Amino acid sequence: MSFLTPLFLLGGLAIVAPIIFHLIRRTTKDETPFGSLMFLEPSPPRVSRRSRLENLPLLLLRAGVLIILAAAFARPFLREPAALDVAAAQGERVALLIDASASMRRSDLWPKAVAAAIAEVDARGPGDELAVIAFDASTRPILSFAEWSALDPDARRALARTRIGELRPSWSATKLGQALVDAAGVIEDVGDAEPAAARTTRRIVLISDVQQGCHLEALGDFEWPSDLELDVRPFVARGSNASMERLADTADDAQPESIRVRVSNDPDSDREAFRLAWDVDRPGEPVSMTVPPGESRVVRVPLPPAGAEHTALKLAGDSHSFDDTFYVATEPERPSSVLFAGPDEADDPEGLLYYLSRAYEGLPGRTVNVERRPPGTPLAIAADRPPALVVLTSELPAAEAPALAEYVNRGGTVLAVPGAGRSETLAAVAGVAPFDVADADVKGDSMLGEIDFGHPLFSAVSAPQFNDFTKIRFRKYRRLPADALGEARVVARFESGDPAVIEKRIGRGRLVVMTTGWRPTDGWLARSSKFIPLMAAMLDAPGDSSEPTGPLRVGDPIPLPEGATAVRKPDGPSIPISPGLAAFLGADAPGVYEIEAPGGPRRVAVNLDPSESRTAPLGVGALEQAGVRLVQSKKEAAAEPDPETKRQLQAAELEGRQKLWRPLILAALGVLVVETWLAGRLSRTRRVVTEAGAAAS
């Protein structure tokens, strides 16, 4: 037995007082009535000091009352081992949320995060429920509540430690808001065993650097559960960080010899001198700059000398290197061949071949070889090295048409510029019956009145500053019979409504028909700035123009051209692509991805999300402002009672629950009743003895 206020036991010493008073009490001796003295003047009786105790039971009763009252005021209680049994205590439901985004690659953040996660696992009691969840741009479960509950305490901790140890930080952004919403959903999805009982304590333990670049948008429309608390364990990396981001050039100020880069410095940075240089054998002169803490600077970085294959621009000068590389995709030189089937000579400025050959000279990223096939000579299309384009300007021998149709069916492109007359070769390639082509009646000149700028042939000139075709006039063109090519798509029309450019997809290839040519006698197309982009687009394989619409970041799908067979990742492995797949979803690291496509390899640069470079601490106050209920503030944590105070509180809780002082008070009242009865009885006996003595006298 223990006492909540043991000092009250000193009140038991009060039993000494009545004993002492009893021993020192002065009392008269017994009186003996004597008749002959009744007429004498009374004198004070002689008293004597008592030296022995009398009425011992009565004294014991009164002493007992004092002892019981002292014990009652001392607030006794019994310790209850069963109530302190941890196994029997009600546990809590905890979702351990581990930040595995790219910013956790800084310094020693990740080892600290793993150690903190394992410590949290080891602190779980037998009655606790635990789920482990990792997150970056997406949320993925590591250990579920069901797995935790299905194992014994030692096995569940070992399994959690193993899976946490296998985690690695990714290169993705930090979508913290969505991760908190998902973790809250995981906790709420677990039902209580006894719905009528009090709900199990719910808590999310967040292990993260909580950097300013994390995304909290998902918390905006989420109503945080009132009984769910968030326990944040933030980590701070040593050293400052700087980041860089490529800025897009507008078409007017585009400078192909350099790129524009913005460098930003952390607000609490202790450095301000940085350098930018290409990671190549001949990087050229590095670009130095001074960026004060909390500010940013925009600089132009010259491209390496011609011929140097540059893919990575590196930033030097800060403490953390995880975001110091920016990747740029440089297309490899793609050799292509073009077969020109027609009577025009290469040096005839009045023919089609003259302008076509010059359009393909110095084409960026391509080396184009134009081969002429005069009428009467075989096309000689090699099956293992098919040309990128066949230009058909005259009729071919009937024996050549099937080979040309097969070329288109396998993915080739035929550009037909028919003349007036019977068209049999074009009809054979299109798979239709021969038809007649006639010259259109053009009065003066004609313009293109309708252009589909969403089509790959015209997408390169779709920007507002490029899509003006009003200065291109055509003196003559041809008219095909309606639906002569069957199911086909009109890409451009003259202002009269007649088709100017028609495309028909055949197998994996395409047939493009231009009802006008680019000779000077046809119009001004060859002398306009639109001619080269149009002829360059003819070299792309069908579906090969699915360029990414913007800068790609880790986790974004990479658009695939039609017929792509594999994607080689930056770290080496080549991933086969299933036929018909429109996008590659495995861009899980920054770098340059190479796509194997029918038109030749293509390179796509994937970079880190710029928000991940904003590594300054966000502060848990931002989470509270977003509606999240935090466990307690640091001030409240500092005011938490010490172990001795906790022990006193536990003792007070036990005493308050047992209330042993109540039966003690009842016992004291019972003893007082007995004492009163006994005292009355003894007093009455004395009077009877006194009266009996008086009667005898």
Phi, psi and omega in degrees: 000142177236164181238137179285323178232076187296341181296336178292344177295337177297340177296340177296339178293350179296345180291343179290325184301308180297328179294315180295316180299324179296321184285329183263006183292135175267130182216157180279158173284170181298138180272142177238107180301136178221119191297322186288351182258003185290342180261003178270155179290126182291149178236154181304138181289154177278128180256163179219150179280129184278147182235008178216156183278142177236157181053054184301319178300321180294321178296319180296320179298315181293320176296323179296322178299317180297318181295318181295318180296321177297318179294322181295318180289339177284356176056069181286154173206159180255132176289141186240097180303325182294325182289336180265006179291119183297325182296327182273348182289150179287129183271189178232159181256117188238131170254114181270111186255115185250125179282116179242032181279179185295326182295341178284358175281352182289139170045229181254028182298317186292313176302322177295320180295318179296316180298319179293323179294317179293322177298322178294322177296315182293336181279353181287136178272174181298332181272358183276155173243138185224139170230139180249128183229131174255151180210153167214254172280343176227167180248133181222132181286139176255320178213127183268165176299322182295318178295319180297316184287336183281348184250161175284164188306317183291318182292322182293322178293318180298319180295318180295317179297319181297314183290325176293322178295335179278350180290148175223145177293143181264193176250015185269169179284175183251103174261077186292321181300314180294323179296319178294321178296316180295319180295320177297322178294322178297319180291316183291335181288344179272117181278152176284145181295324180238097183301329182287338182283171179296143181294143177296142178299131184244139183205143172248124176258116183257121176249108188198165172273351177043060183274162187296338182278359181288151184263125180245011187301327184296339180282349185299317183256013184258131176268109185291131180301139185291335182256017179249126181247150178248123178253106185267129174245082184283149176237144181238131179274147176282144178090161182259166183228145173234154183226163176224153181213134178280134178258140182288142175271141173284163183295332184284325184250020181299131179235097185298343180276359180206165175234156182260129185229139175251127179250127181242144182244146179296148179298327182258025183288149176254013180227155179214003179254124183224163179222145177240132180208151178280144179270070179223174181294322179242078188287345185080189183283125178294154180262117178261148181206160175242121180236106179298157179303135179082002182240175179221156179225145177251127181227161174254132182249118179296143176288155178299165179303154181304138180099338179278126181277104184254131178226343187227128174251126187248143176254134180234145176128347179254183186272334187242133188256001187295335182240026186265008180236129175244128185263140178233130180274124174246121182291132175291155177298125181250109177288135180223156176232147179233129176259125178252112180257101181179172184276351186291144176269155183290335182256015180266107182291355177261000183255172180286320186296327182301312182281329180294317181297320181286334177293330183266003177279129178068027178290126183301129176080002183224146169240108189252129177249116182263122180247136182264137174239098180296158177303138180094350178257146180293151178292323178055061178276117180284130182291328182274340178225069183290150177291157177285335184206141171242121179261119185250111181242359179210170179288142177256160173302149183302331181287341182275338185300315180299322180295322179291321177295321179294323177300316179293318183298332181273002177121004181278171179237129175245124174257112182256129175240083188287149172262174179293140180131188180287128181249105180256319179296314178300318179296322180293320178293321181282346179078030179235176178286150178304147181219167181259140177248134183235152175289139177279153179272099182254124178260112184080255176216175181220153178240166173281120182262343183211122182229134175270092182288351175280348179283145182304332181293331184244003183295331181292339180243028183276344180297149184304325182284353182244344192271023176270108180255011185289341180273357179261112182249147181241132181272331179204156176205172181250158180238128178265153174299151180301134180056032181293327182267004183080219180284106182218168183243126177274117184271325180215148179231153171285167181296341176282349182098351178287143179297138176253318178228127182234138177237136174231125178276129181230114182059232178266358181248197183207154174243123178247126180245124173252121183279001173224157179257193180239019172294157176300330179286341179275326183162199186252018186297315184295338182262006179262164179286352181274346187292312183296312177301325180292315179291327177293324179292335178294336182282339180287140177293155178305129182081002182275000183261016180282066181291149174300141183281351181191180179298134182269142178240164182303129181098343178288146173289139178265116178299137181251137173290159181296133179087007178298140185250333183199159175231124178265123183279163184299329181272006170119315187294145179256126183258118177296146181250130177289144179302136178087356181289130186269339184210150177261127187255013185255027179279082186256008179209150178289151180149190180253121179261136181249126183256127175274113183230160180302327180277007182112166182293146176234146181245139180229129179268133177238127184238169178292145175299125182302331180296336182289342179277352176276084192264001177296143182300138179278323184093136182290345178299329178295325177293320179295322178293334178279003176101002181280138179268112181276157181300303178191157179280169179296326179295318179293324179294324179294332181274008180294134184298153179282174183301321181295319178295321177299320180296321178295321179294321177295320179296318178297323179294318179295314182297319180295327179283325183276317179053054179290344179295335181295307178297331178293320178296319177297321178296320179296319178296321178296319179294323178295325177295315179296318181297320180295318180295317182291321179296321178294322182293317180293322178296320180292322178299322180293320180294323179297319180294322181293316180294323179296321179293323179294320180295323181292328179285000000 
